[in-house]
Amino acid sequence: MKQIDTIATLLLIIGGLNWGLVGLANLDLVAAITGAGNFGSKNVLGAIIYTLVGLAAVYKLLTWSTSRRPTFAEGCCSRRPVVRGEPAAAGRARRLSNLARTPEGRDRRS
């Protein structure tokens, strides 16, 4: 993972934990750590942290589709495309029979 992705992920974790504490305990951790006081109060340092968390969210949103891994159904773990409606046993038997053949099409078992 690139360094900017790591930083953005950490900032999103900080923001998520902060909002979780706001929802559960009415505690604004960023305001408490920066010395701004009560919930909703902010100082310059708190404003910088909130801005960085927001920028990290925008960055992750813009890069989400490029960093997303393909799912099993999209073919990440299989060389063949997924055949809709094919019984699982038939697909498994076809894959096993393909493994028994050489690239030239000859049967390896004989």
N, C-alpha and C positions, 0 to 999 in steps of 0.2 A: 504494500500500500504506500502511496506517495505520502510525503510528510504533510502536505496540506490536507490530504484526506484524513490523516490521523488527528490533526489539530481540529478540523471541522467536526469530526466524530466526538472528540472530547468536549468541545464546546456544546454540542447538541446534548450530550449526556448531562453536562452541568445545567443547561437550560431545562431539560426534562425533569431532573431531580428537583430543581428549584420550583417548577410549577407543580410537581407532585406534593412538595411540602406546603406550598400555598394552598392547594386544594384540601389536603388532609389536616394540616395543623395551623393554617393561617400564618405561616412563618415564611417570610421572604429571606432566604438564606443569603442571597447576594447583598441585600440591604444590610443584613446583620453583619456580614463579613467586612463590608466596606465602611461600616460605621455610619450609614445613612439613617439608621433608626428603625422606625416602624414599617409595616407593610405599605408599599406604594411610594415610600420616600426614596429619593435617589440623590446621589452626589455625582461628581464628575467621573470617579472611578466606576461607580455602578452603571452610569450611562455608557461608558466605554465597554463594559462587560456585556450589557444588554445588546449593544450595537454589534459586537463581535458574534454573539450567539445568533442574532438575526441574519448577519452576513453568512455565517456558517450554514444556516438553514437554506438560504437562497443558493449557495454554492452546491450543497448536496442535492437540492431539488434539480438544479440544472445539469448535474453530472450523473444523476441517478440512472438514466436509461443507458448510459455508456458503461457504467460499472456493474450493471445487473447481470448476474450469471444466468445462463439458460437453465430451464428446468428440465427434468427428466423427459417430460412430454415433448419438449422442443429438441430433443436429441442430444443432450449433453453426455449421456452414458451409453449411447447405442449408435452404431454406424448406420443402421437402417432407419428409415422414417417410420413413425408410428402409424400403424394401419388401424383405422377406426373400425370397430365392430368385429375385429378378429378375435376369436377365442384365445385366451391366454395359453392354453395347452398347444394349440396349433402354432402360435408364434414361437413358443419355446422349442417345439419339435423342429420347426424350420430352421431356427438359429443353430440348434445342435447338429442338424444334418449339414449345414453350411460349414461348421467347424471341422467336420470329418472329411471335407473335400480340400484338395490342394488348390492353389490359385489357378492351375490349368483345368480344373474341373474333375480331376480323377479322385476316386474314393481312397482315403488314406487307410481305411481299415482292411483293404484287400492286399 
